[in-house]
Amino acid sequence: MKTTDDWRKYIKAAGLALLLAAGSMPTAYAEHSGSESLGLNFSEPPKTGQHSPVDQGQTVKKQKKVAVIIDDFGNGQGGTEEMLSMPIKLTVAIMPFLPTTRSDAELAHQKGHDVIVHMPMEPKQGNPKWLGPGAITSSMSDEEVRRKVEEAIDNVPYAVGMNNHMGSKITGDERIMSIVLKVCQERGLFFIDSKTNYHSVVGKIAVNMGMPPVANHIFLDDLHTTSHISKQLQAVEQFANEHDNCVTIGHVGTQGKKTAEVLRSGTASMQSRVTFVGISDLVRDIWGWQPSPILPSNNN
Ligand SMILES: [Zn+2]
């Protein structure tokens, strides 16, 4: 068991490696809202395995871990049922205040998936209609931002974390993201940077606050073709092989059924080589994250 000090040092070191890597490697990004285009990201995750098989004097082969996050639940979008019945553990990102927000959260939890809040945030470009209700915009006061985050967490039962829906503008805003992460921390949630903005400040703020700087590495369905989604899934496996783990994001929506189909068949063949985990498993294993809410949360 790590002490809090050890844990903070580890987070600092891991986060620094991540930020340095992110700053020195090429990346492509784009905003999204189900139909918007997304790109690859190459930020470096810290290597897992503080307790490697070598340390333990065993010859067990370490399994690479992959966390698949599916965004844009809450509105009965295409592929919702197919995703929720997926035979691997997923992380289900649910938008607040929508017709199926609660029922999607309940079903996802029942089926053993991780639930996170998919928090709508203002993009640099894009149609404001794609944002959905309860969105955070750059014109809001500190108090308004805090209230939006609190209300969203209250609206999505079983949430253990949060990621951003769109948000290329907001995730580059230090004032606003500091408040978002602070509220998450108070409620025992971690924050996953969806990486819709290459110049996101989220990783840096998370490290400073002693929170896990977890971020998306690869978007699965930025192009809506079976061949592209399959190719991205292969990129996920390769990334996991090189870095021990990979966080990837797909979507329900117009391409949702297609993404689900490729995921179902692709992950079946990958299962002998990688382990599919929830994002909460990953932040616990890599960063030793333990929620310590100081305010009540509705996540259990
Ligand atoms: Zn989204």
Residues whose N, C-alpha, C, O or C-beta is under 5 A from the ligand:
A	BS01	ZN	H32 S33 D71 D72 H165 M166
